[in-house]
Amino acid sequence: MTRYVALLRGINVGGVRIKMADLAALFTDLGLRNVRTVLASGNVLFDADANATELKARLEHALSDAFGYDAYVFVHPQSYLSAVADATRSTRTSTAGTRMPCSSQTTR
């Protein structure tokens, strides 16, 4: 079982409004465990046995069907995002011009 982070693009901005309770319910209905949303950000923490690529496809399809928009989701293991944050903190000399690496590719 892996702890994942789903980052939903464009949620609660630009007309796409989703209540976090409804979002959490959708994730739970998909069989994902220990679902937790983060404020109204469209960021969701959850546990799953599937890989990130499979989860991305399932989530995008379910979100599009349930909420009627063209869903795009980044799915990464929580450990990956923690490592990115740690690496960014350890190499930062000032906050000016700091960039956090990101990718449209999912990790496994």
Buried (B, 14 or more C-beta within 10 A) or exposed (E): EBBBBBBBEEBBEEEBEBEBEEBBEBBEEBEBEEBEBEEBEBBBBBBBEBBBEBBBBBBBEBBEEBBEBEBBBBBBBBEBBEEBEEEEEEEEEEEEEEEEEEEEEBBE
